Each structure stands twice: as structure tokens, then as C-alpha cells.
Amino acid sequence: MVDFIEEVEERLRADRYASLARRVLPWFAAALAATVIGWLSIWGYRAWLDRNVGAASIAYDKGVVALAAGDQTGAYTDFEGIAKTGPAGYRSLALIQQGNIRLMADKTAEAVALYDAAAKVAPNAIVGDLARLRAALALMDDAPYPQVQTRLAALIGDKKPYDLQAKEALAMAKLQAGKTQEARGDFNALTLTLGVTQAMRVRAQAAIALIDSGQANMAAQVVRAAATLPPSNGTSLSGLQGAPAPQDGADTQNQTAPPAAPNAPGAP
């Protein structure tokens, strides 16, 4: 009798385990499938991204070579494809290069639109703020001072990568707007600021000397001529890899003018 009862209990337990397994198995299978699919998706995405980055690097280098050879039309075309569909870093840099080309052709409005587009898709502040700085500098001669001031003020701050360059540009904008004493104060502050390069300090001192000698109108031209725009840092992807902030030893001369022969980027 005892054996019969134990046998019945074992069958009942087996039936319960079987019933539990039938309920749990579909969920377990679904979770396992989701895990496998998720892993394959991540792997596939990374493989796709690697292929895209490689293709973008080759296309970008082609544009850089064309630009260095003086073929601005060919370079603009080479950058076009990356600017539309490339990975974020290369896409932003390609748009900056297109803006440089348009700026050299005296098409300021188109250049600014390209710089603004580059800033929107930039993967970090180093590339994004470079594009914003170039847009502000491109507008400096023609746009109203309040517009230039608004753009530059957004680039100034302790954690902004182009803080010092933006401060110098804002001082120049004030000079051009006739705000001579404010500009002199800004240039004087630059000479006393830690991290300012020697070249930037010399430009600020030259501007102060010209202002004090009554040649304020010439000061902005002299400073801009000495700090023609950039971007040796902006044309490479070094900033995307945790490189030092642009103002750590970088001069405005290297941050503010369209390069004749930009550096090719490394892999992001």
C-alpha cells in the first residue's frame, strides 16, 4: 500500500514538472532566441559600421588629396557622398570641408549653412564647436554684431574646447562694431589668461598697442591677418579619440582658416 501511494505521488510530481516545463519552455526559448538575435544584431551593426568607416575614410582621403592638388570642384564632389550618408564624425568633417571650399569661393551664406549642418551632426563638442566657430568667423565681416556675438558667446566657457579662440574672435568683432574699450578689455584679459598661446598673446598685445595709439580701425585687420582661420585639428578625427582640447597648445591660427592641404583623418 505504501509503495502504491509513493508511486502515485511520483507520477503526480512528474505530471506537475511536465506541466511546468510546457508552460516555461516557450518563454525560455523566446528569451534564448532574443538573446541570440540581439547578439547577432550587435555583431552585424559593428561589422556594418566598420565597413562604413573604412569606406568613409577612403572617400575622405580622396577629397583631401583633391583639395591639396587645388581641385576644389572634385574635392567638393568627393566630400558630398560622405556629407550625406557617412558616419557622424566623417560626415561632420566632410561638411566642414565643403564649407571651407564655399568660403574660399566667397559664397559665405552657403559656407555658413554647411558649417551649421556640420555642427548638428557632429559626434562631440570638439568637431561641433569647430564648425560653429568657423560659421561665426565667416559671418564676422557682413553680419550684424548681435548675431556674431550670440554665436561666439555660445562657444565661451570653461568646458568649451574653443573658449580662447572664441574670446579672441569676440574681441575682434567688438573692434569692428566700434566697441573699442570693450575690445581692449577683452584683449587685455587674454594676455593674462592661463593657457593662451604665445602667438595669441602677441596678437592681443599688438591690438592693445594699436588701440592705444589711436589706430583701432587697423587693429582688427592686423589681428585677423595674423590669425587666419583653421582647422588642422578640425580636419582630422584625432578629436574623436580623446585628443587634448584644441586650446591646449593649439593656436587660433590653426583653428580658424581654410587649410590649403588638410590632414587626412585617422580611423575613428
Sequence and secondary structure as in RCSB ss.txt:
>XXXX:A:sequence
MVDFIEEVEERLRADRYASLARRVLPWFAAALAATVIGWLSIWGYRAWLDRNVGAASIAYDKGVVALAAGDQTGA
YTDFEGIAKTGPAGYRSLALIQQGNIRLMADKTAEAVALYDAAAKVAPNAIVGDLARLRAALALMDDAPYPQVQT
RLAALIGDKKPYDLQAKEALAMAKLQAGKTQEARGDFNALTLTLGVTQAMRVRAQAAIALIDSGQANMAAQVVRA
AATLPPSNGTSLSGLQGAPAPQDGADTQNQTAPPAAPNAPGAP
>XXXX:A:secstr
 HHHHHHHHHHHHHHHHHHHHHHHHHHHHHHHHHHHHHHHHHHHHHHHHHHHHHHHHHHHHHHHHHHHTT HHHH
HHHHHHHHHHS HHHHHHHHHHHHHHHHHTT HHHHHHHHHHHHHH SSHHHHHHHHHHHHHHHTTTS HHHHHH
HHHTT STT TTHHHHHHHHHHHHHHTT HHHHHHHHHHHHTSTT  HHHHHHHHHHHHHHHTT HHHHHHHHHH
HT    TTTTSSGGGGT   TTTT  GGGTSS  SS       
